[in-house]
Amino acid sequence: MNTEEISTNIITLTRHVLNDGLRLGPAATGDLTLLLTAISFTSKFIATNVRKARLINLVGLAGETNVQGEEQKKLDVLSNDIMVNALRASGKTAVLVSEELEDAIIIDDPYKGKYCVVFDPLDGSSNIDAGVNIGTIFGIYKIKDGSTGSVADVLRPGSEMVAAGYIMYGSSANLVLSTGQGVNGYTLDASLGEFILTHPNIQIPPRGKIYSFNEGNAMYFYSPVNAYLKSIKYPTAPKTPYSARYIGSMVADVHRTLLYGGIFGYPSDKKSKNGKLRLLYEAFPMAFLTEQAGGIATTGTSRILDIVPSGIHDRCPVFLGSRDDVLDLMKFYKEVPAEGTN
């Protein structure tokens, strides 16, 4: 092996956060760095269990339903427990909100910190039997001045998050993170047990050629969405049709969109008038990342990060991706009659 081909300047997640200009901003301290370290640890633990889920009988239903009315997989339950325990033990959190738990967790002394973490511990887990990429989504708020930690600290616009990211579990484990100074991607090197910087300064192309919608629901979509989809499937020459790519795991679909461009959409429709994706721990973190990478995230009519949640499990319609593609979608909401849209 030619040793000259091997890079010895390995930039780990910890090194990048601490030393290499991730620029956490004036409001951040070492506490946020330690919190991000705790999240990276939980993702390594979850990644290990995802890889061996079938071998240790973690695949299948746990016999309960979560607050969304969805049947919980065994791996969902385990992932939630891993995250809650690690985040509490970090001593840096005051409030935890999980998709799997009906109520927020308020951290007691002596473990109380000054950050709130909202998370979906295992997004897309219904696909795990098929070997499809799944992931963890998270967003981080800093508690308000004078607060000791309450639900009010997370019922705030997504624009007030100080960090957001996701970890995708598949053939490799990829962590994508923003602290408000751009977006960086890291890949877990299992031999080192470290996330290594592999995708610095991710930027979404201004326009893509891929759309990612569940068109099995097209009969329920509102007019602007169907009109937009028709425009990209049957374009006027010299334009060519877009390619359809829909995995059914938000982390995997958004990851592809960040890297290759295009548009991801999960609209409100006649069945789900408020949309299906959860605002705090799905829409907000992904919108935060999208904007930091130069894209747009909208409900179709308004910026997602400007929404003020009324409850921790609120839902909203989501369209995000390349700037020009999302602007095209938004034009249809202005021009096409929209019955009952948000």
N, C-alpha and C positions, 0 to 999 in steps of 0.2 A: 504493500500500500504506500502510495506517495503521501508522506506526512504533510507536504506543502498544501494538499487539498483539504486538510482538516483545519477548521477554524478553531482557534484556542481562545478567541474573544467571545465567550458565551455570555449572553446577557439574559439573566434569569428575571422572572417577574419581580422578585424582591429587590434585586439590584436596580432594575429599571425604575421601580417606584421610588427607591431611596436616592439614587444617585444620577440617573441618566436623563433627567429633564422631563419626567412625566408631568412635572409642574402642578402639584396638587393645589396650588393657589394659596392666598393668604389666610383663608379660613381653616385650612387643613393643618393637622399636627401629626406627630408620630402615631397617635391613636388610630387615625384612619389607615395608616400603613399596616399597623398590627391587625386591624379589622380585616383588611384585604388579605392579609396572610392567613387569617383564620378561615376565610371563605375559600382560599386556594387549597387549604388543607382538607376542608369538607369535600371539595370537588375531587380530590385525589382518592379519598375514601369511597365516595359514591362511584367513581369511575371503576375502581377495583371490583365493587359489588355488581355493577352493571355487566362487566365482562364475564363474571362467573355466576350470574343470576340463575341460569338453567341448572348448573351443577349443584348449587346449594339450595335449590327449590325456592327461589325468591320470585319466580315467575308465577303468575296466577293471582286470583283475587284474594284479598284479605278478609272478605266477608263483611265489610263495612262500606259506608258511603261517606264521601267528604261533604263539606258544606255546599258544594255546587250540585249535589245530587248525583255525582259520578261515582261509580264503583271504584274503590281503592285497590290498587295493586299492592302486593306485599312490598315491592321495591319502593313504591310511593311512600309507604308508612316508614320504612327503614330510612329512606333519604331524608324525610322530614325530621325524624328523630336525630339523625346525625347532625343536620344543620342547626336545629334548635339547641342541642347540647353544646356544640362547638361555639356557636355565637354567644350563648350565655356564658360559657367558660372563658371566653376572650376578655370579659370584663369591660368591653367597649360599647355594649349595646344597652339601650333603655327600653326599646319596644321592638317586638318581632311580629310580623304578619305573614302567615303562610297560607297558601291556597288550601292546604289540607285541614286547617283549623278554623272553626267558626269564629272564635274570638281572638283578638290580639293578645300576645303575651307581654305583660309588663314585668320587666326584670327588677328584682329586689336587690337591695344592698346585701352583701358587699360586691356583687357582680355588676352593679349598674354603671353604665357608661353614658355617653352623650350622642350616640348614633342610633338610628332606627333602620332596621333592615326589613324590606318587604321582598318576598320570594315565592317562586313556584319551584319546589324542590326537585320535581322530576316531570318536566313538560313532555308530552308526547309518549308517555309510558305505555299507552295502549298498543303502540307499535313495536314493543320490544321483542315480542315473539318472532317478528318478521325480520329482525336484525336491522331495523331502521334507526338512524341517529336520533337520539333523544337528548334532553339537556336540563340544566338548571338556569333559571332566570332570576336576577336580583336587582334591587335598587336600594340606594342608601340616602337617607335624610339625616341631617343634624338636628337635634332637638332645638326647639325655639328658646330664645333667651329667657331665662327665669323658669323654664319648665324642668320638671324632674322626670318627664317621660309619661306621655298619655297618648291615647288614640288620636287626639287632635294634632299631634306632631307628624302624623302621616296623612292626614286628610288635607293635603296641600297640593298645589299644582306640581306636575312632574318637572317643571322648569326649576323647582327649588331643590331637586335632588343634587347631591354632591358627587355621586358616582353611580354607575350602572354597568351591568354586564351580563354575560351568560357563559356557561360552560357547555360545550357540546360533546357528548359521549358517542363514539363510533369506533372506526378503525384506529382513530387516535382521539385524545382528549384535547380540545381546543378551548382556551379561555379568551374571550374578547371583552375588553374593558375600556371604559372612559371615565375620567375624573373631571371632565369639562374642558380638557385641553387636547382634543382629538381622540382617536380610537386606535388601540393597539391590540394585536392578536398574539397569543402565546400557545405553544404546543407542549404537551406534557411529554418529557423524556423519561420513560419508565425506568431506564437504567440509572438515571441520576435522581429520579424522584422530584424533579423540578420542572416548572413551566419555563420554557425558553422562548424569547422573543423571536417570532418567525414572520409576523405580518405587521411591520411598523407603519404607523400613520395610514391606516386604511381610509381610502377615499372611494365613495360610490361613483361609478361613471355617471356623467350627467344624463345619459340615456342608455337604456339597455335593450335587449331583444327577447326578454323572458317575462311572462306573467305567471303569477302564482295565486290562483283562486280555486276554491272548491266548487267547480262548475256543476257538481251534482246537486247543488242548491239553486241553480240558475232560475228555476221556475218560481222561486220565492224572492229572487233579487228584485230590488226596485229599479225603475226605468233607467236612471242615470248609469247604474252599474252595467246593465245589459247593453245599453247603447255604447258605453266605452269598450266593453269586451268585443262587440261587433266591429268597432272601428279598428281594433288591432288584429282581429282575425281575418277581416275582409277589407284590407286597406286599399286605397286608390293608388295605382301605379304612379311613380316608380317605387313606392313603399312596398315592403314585403311583410308577410304575416309574422307575428311574434310566436315564439315557441312556448308551449305550456309545460310548466314544471310545478307540480304540487305534491309535496311529500306527506303533509298532514301532521308534521311536527314543526311547531312555530320556530323553534331554535334552528332547525336544519334549513327551513325555507328562508328565514331572515339571514342566516349566515351566507347562503348562496347569493342572496340579493345584495348584501353588503359587498361581496367580492366581485360579482359579475354585473351588477346593475339590473334594471328592470323594476317591476312593481309586485309587491305582495299585498293581497287584500283579503280581509275577513269582514265583509260589510254587515251592517244591520239588514234585516230582511223581514218579510211578512211573518215569519215564524219567530224570529228573535229581534224584536223591535229595538232593543238597546245594543244589539251585537252580542257576540258570545265571549270574546276575549276579555279578560279581567284587566281593569284599568291600572291598578296600583302595581301589580307584580308581573304583568305581561306587556300591556300597551305602553306604559310609561318608560320602563327600561329600554324597550326596543326603539321607541320614539327618540329617547335621549341619545342612544347610539347612532341612530340614523341621521339625526341633525348634526351630531358631532362629526360624522363622516361626510357631510356635505349634501345629504339628501333631505327629503321632506316627509313628515308624518302627519296625517290628517284624518279626521272622521269623514272627510268628503266636503265638509263645509267649514271646519274650524281646526285650528292647531291642537293636536292631542295634548301637548305639554301645558296648555293653558287651562285645561279642564280642572275644576275643583271637585274632588270626590266628595260624595255625601256619606259613603260607607266603604268599609275596607274591601268589600267584594263587588263593588260596582263593575259594570261592563261598559264597553263602548265599541263602536265600529272602528276598524283600523285599515288604513291604506298607507303604505310606506315604501320608500325606495328612491330610485333615481329622480332627481329634481324635475326634469322635463316630462318624464312619464307621469309623475304624480300631478303635476300641473295640468297635463292633458285630462286626467281623470276628473280633477276639480272643475274643469270647464263644463263637463257634462252635468255636474250638479247645479251649475248656474244656468244651463241652457235647456235641459230636458226636464219636463214636468216630473216632479218626484212626489209620489203619493206616500205620505207618512214617514219620510226619511228624517234622520236626525240632522 
